[in-house]
């Protein structure tokens, strides 16, 4: 599939990890949870794109 879609997944994962870490450091649970959610979204997007690659002829 598209490299840009995979890159968006990787970027979303990195952004989520950053927010999660910032939330842990500052003690902000909302930011930490938001970061975990974004990280999960990024991983899911990347996994979907890998799956599409496997299904392409």
mmCIF file of the N, C-alpha and C atoms, coordinates in Angstrom:
data_MODEL
# 
_entry.id   MODEL 
# 
loop_
_atom_site.group_PDB 
_atom_site.id 
_atom_site.type_symbol 
_atom_site.label_atom_id 
_atom_site.label_alt_id 
_atom_site.label_comp_id 
_atom_site.label_asym_id 
_atom_site.label_entity_id 
_atom_site.label_seq_id 
_atom_site.pdbx_PDB_ins_code 
_atom_site.Cartn_x 
_atom_site.Cartn_y 
_atom_site.Cartn_z 
_atom_site.occupancy 
_atom_site.B_iso_or_equiv 
_atom_site.pdbx_formal_charge 
_atom_site.auth_seq_id 
_atom_site.auth_comp_id 
_atom_site.auth_asym_id 
_atom_site.auth_atom_id 
_atom_site.pdbx_PDB_model_num 
ATOM 1   N N  . UNK A 1 1  ? 0.842  -1.174 0.000  1.00 0.00 ? 1  UNK A N  1 
ATOM 2   C CA . UNK A 1 1  ? 0.000  0.000  0.000  1.00 0.00 ? 1  UNK A CA 1 
ATOM 3   C C  . UNK A 1 1  ? 0.886  1.234  0.000  1.00 0.00 ? 1  UNK A C  1 
ATOM 4   N N  . UNK A 1 2  ? 0.285  2.318  0.243  1.00 0.00 ? 2  UNK A N  1 
ATOM 5   C CA . UNK A 1 2  ? 0.960  3.605  0.185  1.00 0.00 ? 2  UNK A CA 1 
ATOM 6   C C  . UNK A 1 2  ? 1.942  3.773  1.349  1.00 0.00 ? 2  UNK A C  1 
ATOM 7   N N  . UNK A 1 3  ? 3.116  4.209  1.008  1.00 0.00 ? 3  UNK A N  1 
ATOM 8   C CA . UNK A 1 3  ? 4.121  4.458  2.044  1.00 0.00 ? 3  UNK A CA 1 
ATOM 9   C C  . UNK A 1 3  ? 3.669  5.605  2.939  1.00 0.00 ? 3  UNK A C  1 
ATOM 10  N N  . UNK A 1 4  ? 2.972  6.575  2.354  1.00 0.00 ? 4  UNK A N  1 
ATOM 11  C CA . UNK A 1 4  ? 2.545  7.720  3.157  1.00 0.00 ? 4  UNK A CA 1 
ATOM 12  C C  . UNK A 1 4  ? 1.545  7.306  4.238  1.00 0.00 ? 4  UNK A C  1 
ATOM 13  N N  . UNK A 1 5  ? 0.704  6.323  3.952  1.00 0.00 ? 5  UNK A N  1 
ATOM 14  C CA . UNK A 1 5  ? -0.247 5.858  4.965  1.00 0.00 ? 5  UNK A CA 1 
ATOM 15  C C  . UNK A 1 5  ? 0.484  5.142  6.092  1.00 0.00 ? 5  UNK A C  1 
ATOM 16  N N  . UNK A 1 6  ? 1.503  4.377  5.744  1.00 0.00 ? 6  UNK A N  1 
ATOM 17  C CA . UNK A 1 6  ? 2.302  3.718  6.780  1.00 0.00 ? 6  UNK A CA 1 
ATOM 18  C C  . UNK A 1 6  ? 3.038  4.767  7.612  1.00 0.00 ? 6  UNK A C  1 
ATOM 19  N N  . UNK A 1 7  ? 3.549  5.783  6.936  1.00 0.00 ? 7  UNK A N  1 
ATOM 20  C CA . UNK A 1 7  ? 4.273  6.847  7.638  1.00 0.00 ? 7  UNK A CA 1 
ATOM 21  C C  . UNK A 1 7  ? 3.352  7.583  8.597  1.00 0.00 ? 7  UNK A C  1 
ATOM 22  N N  . UNK A 1 8  ? 2.103  7.783  8.202  1.00 0.00 ? 8  UNK A N  1 
ATOM 23  C CA . UNK A 1 8  ? 1.143  8.430  9.102  1.00 0.00 ? 8  UNK A CA 1 
ATOM 24  C C  . UNK A 1 8  ? 0.939  7.588  10.355 1.00 0.00 ? 8  UNK A C  1 
ATOM 25  N N  . UNK A 1 9  ? 0.911  6.274  10.185 1.00 0.00 ? 9  UNK A N  1 
ATOM 26  C CA . UNK A 1 9  ? 0.773  5.386  11.334 1.00 0.00 ? 9  UNK A CA 1 
ATOM 27  C C  . UNK A 1 9  ? 1.962  5.480  12.270 1.00 0.00 ? 9  UNK A C  1 
ATOM 28  N N  . UNK A 1 10 ? 3.146  5.507  11.689 1.00 0.00 ? 10 UNK A N  1 
ATOM 29  C CA . UNK A 1 10 ? 4.365  5.625  12.488 1.00 0.00 ? 10 UNK A CA 1 
ATOM 30  C C  . UNK A 1 10 ? 4.401  6.976  13.200 1.00 0.00 ? 10 UNK A C  1 
ATOM 31  N N  . UNK A 1 11 ? 4.012  8.037  12.480 1.00 0.00 ? 11 UNK A N  1 
ATOM 32  C CA . UNK A 1 11 ? 4.009  9.373  13.078 1.00 0.00 ? 11 UNK A CA 1 
ATOM 33  C C  . UNK A 1 11 ? 2.999  9.456  14.227 1.00 0.00 ? 11 UNK A C  1 
ATOM 34  N N  . UNK A 1 12 ? 1.831  8.864  14.036 1.00 0.00 ? 12 UNK A N  1 
ATOM 35  C CA . UNK A 1 12 ? 0.804  8.879  15.077 1.00 0.00 ? 12 UNK A CA 1 
ATOM 36  C C  . UNK A 1 12 ? 1.301  8.118  16.314 1.00 0.00 ? 12 UNK A C  1 
ATOM 37  N N  . UNK A 1 13 ? 2.000  7.011  16.077 1.00 0.00 ? 13 UNK A N  1 
ATOM 38  C CA . UNK A 1 13 ? 2.557  6.240  17.185 1.00 0.00 ? 13 UNK A CA 1 
ATOM 39  C C  . UNK A 1 13 ? 3.584  7.066  17.953 1.00 0.00 ? 13 UNK A C  1 
ATOM 40  N N  . UNK A 1 14 ? 4.457  7.747  17.225 1.00 0.00 ? 14 UNK A N  1 
ATOM 41  C CA . UNK A 1 14 ? 5.486  8.570  17.868 1.00 0.00 ? 14 UNK A CA 1 
ATOM 42  C C  . UNK A 1 14 ? 4.864  9.730  18.629 1.00 0.00 ? 14 UNK A C  1 
ATOM 43  N N  . UNK A 1 15 ? 3.864  10.352 18.036 1.00 0.00 ? 15 UNK A N  1 
ATOM 44  C CA . UNK A 1 15 ? 3.177  11.461 18.698 1.00 0.00 ? 15 UNK A CA 1 
ATOM 45  C C  . UNK A 1 15 ? 2.503  10.980 19.981 1.00 0.00 ? 15 UNK A C  1 
ATOM 46  N N  . UNK A 1 16 ? 1.883  9.818  19.909 1.00 0.00 ? 16 UNK A N  1 
ATOM 47  C CA . UNK A 1 16 ? 1.238  9.253  21.085 1.00 0.00 ? 16 UNK A CA 1 
ATOM 48  C C  . UNK A 1 16 ? 2.230  8.926  22.184 1.00 0.00 ? 16 UNK A C  1 
ATOM 49  N N  . UNK A 1 17 ? 3.364  8.375  21.794 1.00 0.00 ? 17 UNK A N  1 
ATOM 50  C CA . UNK A 1 17 ? 4.400  8.033  22.776 1.00 0.00 ? 17 UNK A CA 1 
ATOM 51  C C  . UNK A 1 17 ? 4.916  9.290  23.471 1.00 0.00 ? 17 UNK A C  1 
ATOM 52  N N  . UNK A 1 18 ? 5.078  10.356 22.688 1.00 0.00 ? 18 UNK A N  1 
ATOM 53  C CA . UNK A 1 18 ? 5.543  11.627 23.251 1.00 0.00 ? 18 UNK A CA 1 
ATOM 54  C C  . UNK A 1 18 ? 4.541  12.171 24.270 1.00 0.00 ? 18 UNK A C  1 
ATOM 55  N N  . UNK A 1 19 ? 3.259  12.163 23.899 1.00 0.00 ? 19 UNK A N  1 
ATOM 56  C CA . UNK A 1 19 ? 2.226  12.659 24.819 1.00 0.00 ? 19 UNK A CA 1 
ATOM 57  C C  . UNK A 1 19 ? 2.139  11.781 26.063 1.00 0.00 ? 19 UNK A C  1 
ATOM 58  N N  . UNK A 1 20 ? 2.254  10.478 25.871 1.00 0.00 ? 20 UNK A N  1 
ATOM 59  C CA . UNK A 1 20 ? 2.191  9.567  27.012 1.00 0.00 ? 20 UNK A CA 1 
ATOM 60  C C  . UNK A 1 20 ? 3.331  9.852  27.988 1.00 0.00 ? 20 UNK A C  1 
ATOM 61  N N  . UNK A 1 21 ? 4.529  10.011 27.458 1.00 0.00 ? 21 UNK A N  1 
ATOM 62  C CA . UNK A 1 21 ? 5.697  10.287 28.290 1.00 0.00 ? 21 UNK A CA 1 
ATOM 63  C C  . UNK A 1 21 ? 5.555  11.638 28.997 1.00 0.00 ? 21 UNK A C  1 
ATOM 64  N N  . UNK A 1 22 ? 5.097  12.646 28.255 1.00 0.00 ? 22 UNK A N  1 
ATOM 65  C CA . UNK A 1 22 ? 4.907  13.967 28.859 1.00 0.00 ? 22 UNK A CA 1 
ATOM 66  C C  . UNK A 1 22 ? 3.866  13.898 29.974 1.00 0.00 ? 22 UNK A C  1 
ATOM 67  N N  . UNK A 1 23 ? 2.820  13.130 29.750 1.00 0.00 ? 23 UNK A N  1 
ATOM 68  C CA . UNK A 1 23 ? 1.797  12.968 30.781 1.00 0.00 ? 23 UNK A CA 1 
ATOM 69  C C  . UNK A 1 23 ? 2.334  12.299 32.033 1.00 0.00 ? 23 UNK A C  1 
ATOM 70  N N  . UNK A 1 24 ? 3.194  11.292 31.837 1.00 0.00 ? 24 UNK A N  1 
ATOM 71  C CA . UNK A 1 24 ? 3.795  10.611 32.993 1.00 0.00 ? 24 UNK A CA 1 
ATOM 72  C C  . UNK A 1 24 ? 4.699  11.556 33.768 1.00 0.00 ? 24 UNK A C  1 
ATOM 73  N N  . UNK A 1 25 ? 5.506  12.325 33.049 1.00 0.00 ? 25 UNK A N  1 
ATOM 74  C CA . UNK A 1 25 ? 6.459  13.229 33.699 1.00 0.00 ? 25 UNK A CA 1 
ATOM 75  C C  . UNK A 1 25 ? 5.737  14.311 34.495 1.00 0.00 ? 25 UNK A C  1 
ATOM 76  N N  . UNK A 1 26 ? 4.681  14.858 33.904 1.00 0.00 ? 26 UNK A N  1 
ATOM 77  C CA . UNK A 1 26 ? 3.971  15.963 34.552 1.00 0.00 ? 26 UNK A CA 1 
ATOM 78  C C  . UNK A 1 26 ? 2.883  15.494 35.512 1.00 0.00 ? 26 UNK A C  1 
ATOM 79  N N  . UNK A 1 27 ? 2.587  14.202 35.485 1.00 0.00 ? 27 UNK A N  1 
ATOM 80  C CA . UNK A 1 27 ? 1.529  13.693 36.351 1.00 0.00 ? 27 UNK A CA 1 
ATOM 81  C C  . UNK A 1 27 ? 0.138  13.963 35.794 1.00 0.00 ? 27 UNK A C  1 
ATOM 82  N N  . UNK A 1 28 ? 0.057  14.288 34.500 1.00 0.00 ? 28 UNK A N  1 
ATOM 83  C CA . UNK A 1 28 ? -1.214 14.593 33.853 1.00 0.00 ? 28 UNK A CA 1 
ATOM 84  C C  . UNK A 1 28 ? -1.792 13.301 33.261 1.00 0.00 ? 28 UNK A C  1 
ATOM 85  N N  . UNK A 1 29 ? -2.729 12.687 33.971 1.00 0.00 ? 29 UNK A N  1 
ATOM 86  C CA . UNK A 1 29 ? -3.305 11.401 33.552 1.00 0.00 ? 29 UNK A CA 1 
ATOM 87  C C  . UNK A 1 29 ? -4.076 11.521 32.237 1.00 0.00 ? 29 UNK A C  1 
ATOM 88  N N  . UNK A 1 30 ? -4.760 12.659 32.023 1.00 0.00 ? 30 UNK A N  1 
ATOM 89  C CA . UNK A 1 30 ? -5.507 12.846 30.775 1.00 0.00 ? 30 UNK A CA 1 
ATOM 90  C C  . UNK A 1 30 ? -4.572 12.822 29.570 1.00 0.00 ? 30 UNK A C  1 
ATOM 91  N N  . UNK A 1 31 ? -3.466 13.530 29.663 1.00 0.00 ? 31 UNK A N  1 
ATOM 92  C CA . UNK A 1 31 ? -2.496 13.569 28.572 1.00 0.00 ? 31 UNK A CA 1 
ATOM 93  C C  . UNK A 1 31 ? -1.875 12.188 28.359 1.00 0.00 ? 31 UNK A C  1 
ATOM 94  N N  . UNK A 1 32 ? -1.595 11.505 29.444 1.00 0.00 ? 32 UNK A N  1 
ATOM 95  C CA . UNK A 1 32 ? -1.026 10.160 29.365 1.00 0.00 ? 32 UNK A CA 1 
ATOM 96  C C  . UNK A 1 32 ? -1.988 9.201  28.646 1.00 0.00 ? 32 UNK A C  1 
ATOM 97  N N  . UNK A 1 33 ? -3.261 9.263  29.010 1.00 0.00 ? 33 UNK A N  1 
ATOM 98  C CA . UNK A 1 33 ? -4.253 8.386  28.379 1.00 0.00 ? 33 UNK A CA 1 
ATOM 99  C C  . UNK A 1 33 ? -4.486 8.752  26.918 1.00 0.00 ? 33 UNK A C  1 
ATOM 100 N N  . UNK A 1 34 ? -4.485 10.040 26.630 1.00 0.00 ? 34 UNK A N  1 
ATOM 101 C CA . UNK A 1 34 ? -4.638 10.482 25.246 1.00 0.00 ? 34 UNK A CA 1 
ATOM 102 C C  . UNK A 1 34 ? -3.459 9.981  24.405 1.00 0.00 ? 34 UNK A C  1 
ATOM 103 N N  . UNK A 1 35 ? -2.271 10.029 24.979 1.00 0.00 ? 35 UNK A N  1 
ATOM 104 C CA . UNK A 1 35 ? -1.079 9.534  24.293 1.00 0.00 ? 35 UNK A CA 1 
ATOM 105 C C  . UNK A 1 35 ? -1.159 8.039  24.030 1.00 0.00 ? 35 UNK A C  1 
ATOM 106 N N  . UNK A 1 36 ? -1.625 7.282  25.013 1.00 0.00 ? 36 UNK A N  1 
ATOM 107 C CA . UNK A 1 36 ? -1.773 5.834  24.826 1.00 0.00 ? 36 UNK A CA 1 
ATOM 108 C C  . UNK A 1 36 ? -2.767 5.532  23.717 1.00 0.00 ? 36 UNK A C  1 
ATOM 109 N N  . UNK A 1 37 ? -3.863 6.298  23.678 1.00 0.00 ? 37 UNK A N  1 
ATOM 110 C CA . UNK A 1 37 ? -4.876 6.095  22.640 1.00 0.00 ? 37 UNK A CA 1 
ATOM 111 C C  . UNK A 1 37 ? -4.311 6.395  21.254 1.00 0.00 ? 37 UNK A C  1 
ATOM 112 N N  . UNK A 1 38 ? -3.570 7.478  21.129 1.00 0.00 ? 38 UNK A N  1 
ATOM 113 C CA . UNK A 1 38 ? -2.979 7.832  19.842 1.00 0.00 ? 38 UNK A CA 1 
ATOM 114 C C  . UNK A 1 38 ? -1.940 6.806  19.413 1.00 0.00 ? 38 UNK A C  1 
ATOM 115 N N  . UNK A 1 39 ? -1.187 6.322  20.377 1.00 0.00 ? 39 UNK A N  1 
ATOM 116 C CA . UNK A 1 39 ? -0.181 5.301  20.072 1.00 0.00 ? 39 UNK A CA 1 
ATOM 117 C C  . UNK A 1 39 ? -0.858 4.040  19.531 1.00 0.00 ? 39 UNK A C  1 
ATOM 118 N N  . UNK A 1 40 ? -1.961 3.664  20.144 1.00 0.00 ? 40 UNK A N  1 
ATOM 119 C CA . UNK A 1 40 ? -2.712 2.494  19.705 1.00 0.00 ? 40 UNK A CA 1 
ATOM 120 C C  . UNK A 1 40 ? -3.294 2.716  18.308 1.00 0.00 ? 40 UNK A C  1 
ATOM 121 N N  . UNK A 1 41 ? -3.803 3.907  18.048 1.00 0.00 ? 41 UNK A N  1 
ATOM 122 C CA . UNK A 1 41 ? -4.330 4.224  16.718 1.00 0.00 ? 41 UNK A CA 1 
ATOM 123 C C  . UNK A 1 41 ? -3.243 4.112  15.655 1.00 0.00 ? 41 UNK A C  1 
ATOM 124 N N  . UNK A 1 42 ? -2.082 4.627  15.965 1.00 0.00 ? 42 UNK A N  1 
ATOM 125 C CA . UNK A 1 42 ? -0.969 4.560  15.018 1.00 0.00 ? 42 UNK A CA 1 
ATOM 126 C C  . UNK A 1 42 ? -0.554 3.132  14.724 1.00 0.00 ? 42 UNK A C  1 
ATOM 127 N N  . UNK A 1 43 ? -0.484 2.326  15.765 1.00 0.00 ? 43 UNK A N  1 
ATOM 128 C CA . UNK A 1 43 ? -0.119 0.920  15.574 1.00 0.00 ? 43 UNK A CA 1 
ATOM 129 C C  . UNK A 1 43 ? -1.173 0.192  14.752 1.00 0.00 ? 43 UNK A C  1 
ATOM 130 N N  . UNK A 1 44 ? -2.444 0.503  15.005 1.00 0.00 ? 44 UNK A N  1 
ATOM 131 C CA . UNK A 1 44 ? -3.529 -0.133 14.257 1.00 0.00 ? 44 UNK A CA 1 
ATOM 132 C C  . UNK A 1 44 ? -3.459 0.257  12.782 1.00 0.00 ? 44 UNK A C  1 
ATOM 133 N N  . UNK A 1 45 ? -3.235 1.539  12.512 1.00 0.00 ? 45 UNK A N  1 
ATOM 134 C CA . UNK A 1 45 ? -3.143 2.001  11.123 1.00 0.00 ? 45 UNK A CA 1 
ATOM 135 C C  . UNK A 1 45 ? -1.996 1.301  10.395 1.00 0.00 ? 45 UNK A C  1 
ATOM 136 N N  . UNK A 1 46 ? -0.856 1.203  11.078 1.00 0.00 ? 46 UNK A N  1 
ATOM 137 C CA . UNK A 1 46 ? 0.305  0.549  10.474 1.00 0.00 ? 46 UNK A CA 1 
ATOM 138 C C  . UNK A 1 46 ? 0.018  -0.931 10.212 1.00 0.00 ? 46 UNK A C  1 
ATOM 139 N N  . UNK A 1 47 ? -0.648 -1.589 11.130 1.00 0.00 ? 47 UNK A N  1 
ATOM 140 C CA . UNK A 1 47 ? -0.989 -3.005 10.974 1.00 0.00 ? 47 UNK A CA 1 
ATOM 141 C C  . UNK A 1 47 ? -1.957 -3.210 9.812  1.00 0.00 ? 47 UNK A C  1 
ATOM 142 N N  . UNK A 1 48 ? -2.944 -2.328 9.684  1.00 0.00 ? 48 UNK A N  1 
ATOM 143 C CA . UNK A 1 48 ? -3.902 -2.422 8.576  1.00 0.00 ? 48 UNK A CA 1 
ATOM 144 C C  . UNK A 1 48 ? -3.178 -2.281 7.246  1.00 0.00 ? 48 UNK A C  1 
ATOM 145 N N  . UNK A 1 49 ? -2.266 -1.332 7.161  1.00 0.00 ? 49 UNK A N  1 
ATOM 146 C CA . UNK A 1 49 ? -1.531 -1.136 5.914  1.00 0.00 ? 49 UNK A CA 1 
ATOM 147 C C  . UNK A 1 49 ? -0.653 -2.337 5.588  1.00 0.00 ? 49 UNK A C  1 
ATOM 148 N N  . UNK A 1 50 ? -0.053 -2.940 6.603  1.00 0.00 ? 50 UNK A N  1 
ATOM 149 C CA . UNK A 1 50 ? 0.743  -4.159 6.363  1.00 0.00 ? 50 UNK A CA 1 
ATOM 150 C C  . UNK A 1 50 ? -0.149 -5.271 5.861  1.00 0.00 ? 50 UNK A C  1 
ATOM 151 N N  . UNK A 1 51 ? -1.344 -5.394 6.444  1.00 0.00 ? 51 UNK A N  1 
ATOM 152 C CA . UNK A 1 51 ? -2.299 -6.408 6.006  1.00 0.00 ? 51 UNK A CA 1 
ATOM 153 C C  . UNK A 1 51 ? -2.715 -6.194 4.569  1.00 0.00 ? 51 UNK A C  1 
ATOM 154 N N  . UNK A 1 52 ? -2.935 -4.946 4.179  1.00 0.00 ? 52 UNK A N  1 
ATOM 155 C CA . UNK A 1 52 ? -3.293 -4.643 2.794  1.00 0.00 ? 52 UNK A CA 1 
ATOM 156 C C  . UNK A 1 52 ? -2.176 -5.050 1.850  1.00 0.00 ? 52 UNK A C  1 
ATOM 157 N N  . UNK A 1 53 ? -0.927 -4.822 2.276  1.00 0.00 ? 53 UNK A N  1 
ATOM 158 C CA . UNK A 1 53 ? 0.223  -5.215 1.455  1.00 0.00 ? 53 UNK A CA 1 
ATOM 159 C C  . UNK A 1 53 ? 0.242  -6.732 1.229  1.00 0.00 ? 53 UNK A C  1 
ATOM 160 N N  . UNK A 1 54 ? -0.085 -7.478 2.257  1.00 0.00 ? 54 UNK A N  1 
ATOM 161 C CA . UNK A 1 54 ? -0.070 -8.933 2.135  1.00 0.00 ? 54 UNK A CA 1 
ATOM 162 C C  . UNK A 1 54 ? -1.154 -9.436 1.199  1.00 0.00 ? 54 UNK A C  1 
ATOM 163 N N  . UNK A 1 55 ? -2.274 -8.727 1.120  1.00 0.00 ? 55 UNK A N  1 
ATOM 164 C CA . UNK A 1 55 ? -3.389 -9.143 0.295  1.00 0.00 ? 55 UNK A CA 1 
ATOM 165 C C  . UNK A 1 55 ? -3.271 -8.704 -1.159 1.00 0.00 ? 55 UNK A C  1 
ATOM 166 N N  . UNK A 1 56 ? -2.367 -7.756 -1.426 1.00 0.00 ? 56 UNK A N  1 
ATOM 167 C CA . UNK A 1 56 ? -2.194 -7.297 -2.800 1.00 0.00 ? 56 UNK A CA 1 
ATOM 168 C C  . UNK A 1 56 ? -1.516 -8.371 -3.631 1.00 0.00 ? 56 UNK A C  1 
ATOM 169 N N  . UNK A 1 57 ? -1.999 -8.555 -4.867 1.00 0.00 ? 57 UNK A N  1 
ATOM 170 C CA . UNK A 1 57 ? -1.351 -9.557 -5.750 1.00 0.00 ? 57 UNK A CA 1 
ATOM 171 C C  . UNK A 1 57 ? -0.030 -9.105 -6.269 1.00 0.00 ? 57 UNK A C  1 
# 
